[in-house]
Amino acid sequence: MDEQELGRKIDALERKIEAVYVSAEKTRKYFLTIIIISVVAFVLPLIGLLFAIPSFLSTYSNIGGLLQ
């Protein structure tokens, strides 16, 4: 194997490594986005329930007092 062929192979490997790095970064950003969206989709309804449940309970307790 001569020096030129070895240089070409090293260049080809560098290009492939760069392509793998770009692909890994895109995948990392995709997973991060999915995690953030999942957390938001789970936490926002919980926060809403913190306000909705007391409102529902007070409504039901008022109706129960009216029926007696």
N, CA, C and O of each residue as an XYZ file, in Angstrom:
272
protein
N       0.856     -1.161      0.000
C       0.000      0.000      0.000
C       0.913      1.239      0.000
O       1.747      1.400      0.892
N       0.751      2.093     -0.990
C       1.611      3.277     -1.052
C       0.982      4.435     -0.273
O      -0.147      4.343      0.209
N       1.737      5.516     -0.166
C       1.320      6.659      0.640
C       0.064      7.344      0.106
O      -0.785      7.784      0.881
N      -0.049      7.434     -1.208
C      -1.218      8.094     -1.804
C      -2.498      7.318     -1.520
O      -3.524      7.906     -1.179
N      -2.435      6.014     -1.658
C      -3.607      5.184     -1.396
C      -4.003      5.276      0.076
O      -5.188      5.350      0.402
N      -3.015      5.270      0.955
C      -3.276      5.399      2.382
C      -3.909      6.766      2.684
O      -4.827      6.854      3.501
N      -3.439      7.799      2.050
C      -4.004      9.138      2.229
C      -5.453      9.203      1.764
O      -6.296      9.811      2.423
N      -5.739      8.568      0.615
C      -7.120      8.539      0.118
C      -8.044      7.801      1.080
O      -9.172      8.230      1.321
N      -7.559      6.690      1.626
C      -8.375      5.930      2.573
C      -8.625      6.729      3.852
O      -9.726      6.691      4.402
N      -7.628      7.438      4.319
C      -7.796      8.264      5.511
C      -8.801      9.376      5.238
O      -9.649      9.660      6.084
N      -8.719     10.009      4.070
C      -9.680     11.051      3.707
C     -11.106     10.492      3.639
O     -12.056     11.121      4.104
N     -11.234      9.300      3.051
C     -12.555      8.678      2.964
C     -13.092      8.379      4.363
O     -14.275      8.586      4.632
N     -12.233      7.898      5.245
C     -12.656      7.619      6.618
C     -13.063      8.906      7.345
O     -14.034      8.912      8.102
N     -12.335      9.973      7.119
C     -12.679     11.254      7.750
C     -14.047     11.741      7.283
O     -14.832     12.243      8.087
N     -14.337     11.599      5.993
C     -15.652     11.999      5.477
C     -16.756     11.156      6.101
O     -17.811     11.671      6.469
N     -16.499      9.849      6.215
C     -17.512      8.973      6.814
C     -17.724      9.303      8.286
O     -18.859      9.296      8.764
N     -16.653      9.589      9.004
C     -16.775      9.946     10.414
C     -17.561     11.244     10.559
O     -18.399     11.364     11.453
N     -17.300     12.204      9.699
C     -18.036     13.468      9.729
C     -19.525     13.237      9.457
O     -20.378     13.846     10.103
N     -19.833     12.364      8.509
C     -21.231     12.054      8.204
C     -21.907     11.380      9.397
O     -23.062     11.681      9.698
N     -21.220     10.491     10.067
C     -21.773      9.825     11.242
C     -22.005     10.845     12.354
O     -23.021     10.785     13.046
N     -21.076     11.777     12.530
C     -21.219     12.812     13.558
C     -22.446     13.678     13.272
O     -23.226     13.960     14.181
N     -22.623     14.096     12.031
C     -23.777     14.928     11.659
C     -25.069     14.154     11.914
O     -26.030     14.709     12.447
N     -25.097     12.905     11.543
C     -26.280     12.079     11.753
C     -26.567     11.903     13.242
O     -27.722     11.972     13.662
N     -25.534     11.680     14.036
C     -25.718     11.514     15.480
C     -26.240     12.802     16.108
O     -27.086     12.744     17.001
N     -25.767     13.941     15.673
C     -26.247     15.216     16.202
C     -27.715     15.452     15.840
O     -28.485     15.936     16.669
N     -28.102     15.118     14.623
C     -29.503     15.252     14.227
C     -30.384     14.342     15.085
O     -31.461     14.751     15.518
N     -29.934     13.121     15.329
C     -30.685     12.178     16.146
C     -30.789     12.681     17.579
O     -31.848     12.573     18.197
N     -29.697     13.231     18.115
C     -29.700     13.764     19.474
C     -30.700     14.912     19.602
O     -31.455     14.972     20.572
N     -30.708     15.812     18.637
C     -31.646     16.936     18.665
C     -33.085     16.448     18.536
O     -33.984     16.988     19.180
N     -33.307     15.433     17.711
C     -34.650     14.868     17.547
C     -35.143     14.285     18.865
O     -36.268     14.559     19.284
N     -34.303     13.477     19.527
C     -34.702     12.881     20.790
C     -34.929     13.945     21.856
O     -35.867     13.828     22.645
N     -34.104     14.967     21.897
C     -34.280     16.048     22.857
C     -35.612     16.754     22.636
O     -36.322     17.070     23.591
N     -35.947     16.999     21.374
C     -37.226     17.632     21.051
C     -38.390     16.754     21.488
O     -39.351     17.251     22.074
N     -38.319     15.473     21.216
C     -39.388     14.548     21.602
C     -39.537     14.498     23.123
O     -40.657     14.462     23.634
N     -38.422     14.497     23.847
C     -38.478     14.461     25.312
C     -39.128     15.729     25.843
O     -39.972     15.666     26.737
N     -38.743     16.879     25.300
C     -39.312     18.146     25.759
C     -40.814     18.184     25.480
O     -41.594     18.580     26.345
N     -41.217     17.778     24.289
C     -42.643     17.766     23.948
C     -43.403     16.806     24.860
O     -44.507     17.123     25.302
N     -42.831     15.647     25.144
C     -43.497     14.675     26.020
C     -43.660     15.222     27.431
O     -44.715     15.058     28.044
N     -42.633     15.864     27.944
C     -42.713     16.424     29.295
C     -43.768     17.526     29.346
O     -44.568     17.581     30.280
N     -43.770     18.398     28.345
C     -44.757     19.471     28.314
C     -46.169     18.908     28.206
O     -47.086     19.387     28.873
N     -46.341     17.901     27.374
C     -47.665     17.303     27.191
C     -48.132     16.582     28.454
O     -49.335     16.393     28.637
N     -47.226     16.183     29.313
C     -47.592     15.501     30.548
C     -47.765     16.490     31.700
O     -48.675     16.332     32.513
N     -46.909     17.500     31.780
C     -46.913     18.423     32.913
C     -48.040     19.452     32.808
O     -48.679     19.756     33.815
N     -48.294     19.986     31.635
C     -49.345     21.002     31.501
C     -50.720     20.506     31.933
O     -51.421     21.236     32.634
N     -51.139     19.305     31.554
C     -52.422     18.813     32.070
C     -52.421     18.645     33.594
O     -53.440     18.874     34.245
N     -51.282     18.246     34.160
C     -51.218     18.125     35.619
C     -51.405     19.483     36.289
O     -52.109     19.587     37.293
N     -50.792     20.501     35.753
C     -50.954     21.848     36.298
C     -52.408     22.291     36.151
O     -52.967     22.896     37.065
N     -53.013     21.998     35.025
C     -54.420     22.318     34.834
C     -55.311     21.606     35.840
O     -56.280     22.182     36.335
N     -54.988     20.361     36.140
C     -55.777     19.613     37.121
C     -55.660     20.205     38.520
O     -56.602     20.130     39.309
N     -54.501     20.795     38.831
C     -54.340     21.423     40.135
C     -55.364     22.546     40.340
O     -55.785     22.809     41.467
N     -55.754     23.196     39.263
C     -56.750     24.255     39.357
C     -58.170     23.728     39.136
O     -59.120     24.257     39.714
N     -58.320     22.719     38.326
C     -59.656     22.226     37.976
C     -60.269     21.388     39.093
O     -61.462     21.518     39.368
N     -59.494     20.546     39.734
C     -60.044     19.649     40.759
C     -60.664     20.430     41.915
O     -61.789     20.114     42.303
N     -59.995     21.433     42.487
C     -60.666     22.192     43.564
C     -61.948     22.873     43.096
O     -62.919     22.960     43.848
N     -61.952     23.354     41.855
C     -63.156     23.980     41.322
C     -64.289     22.970     41.220
O     -65.420     23.275     41.600
N     -64.009     21.786     40.720
C     -65.032     20.742     40.623
C     -65.516     20.318     42.007
O     -66.714     20.127     42.215
N     -64.598     20.173     42.944
C     -64.993     19.759     44.290
C     -65.873     20.801     44.953
O     -66.843     20.455     45.627
N     -65.550     22.062     44.772
C     -66.390     23.102     45.382
C     -67.769     23.131     44.721
O     -68.770     23.371     45.396
N     -67.833     22.891     43.424
C     -69.120     22.848     42.732
C     -69.963     21.695     43.247
O     -71.152     21.870     43.511
N     -69.370     20.528     43.392
C     -70.118     19.372     43.879
C     -70.529     19.528     45.337
O     -71.608     19.082     45.727
N     -69.684     20.152     46.143
C     -70.057     20.324     47.541
C     -71.205     21.348     47.658
O     -72.054     21.214     48.539
N     -71.239     22.357     46.790
C     -72.336     23.309     46.798
C     -73.638     22.657     46.352
O     -74.690     22.951     46.919
N     -73.598     21.802     45.378
C     -74.790     21.097     44.902
C     -75.279     20.166     45.991
O     -76.486     20.063     46.209
N     -74.374     19.481     46.686
C     -74.765     18.582     47.762
C     -75.454     19.333     48.883
O     -76.388     18.806     49.487
N     -75.023     20.546     49.177
C     -75.653     21.351     50.220
C     -77.038     21.805     49.809
O     -77.918     21.945     50.658
N     -77.248     22.036     48.533
C     -78.557     22.464     48.060
C     -79.581     21.346     48.068
O     -80.776     21.598     48.229
N     -79.131     20.123     47.897
C     -80.045     18.985     47.824
C     -80.523     18.552     49.198
O     -81.544     17.869     49.281
N     -79.858     18.902     50.255
C     -80.229     18.417     51.589
C     -81.309     19.222     52.199
O     -81.731     18.938     53.321
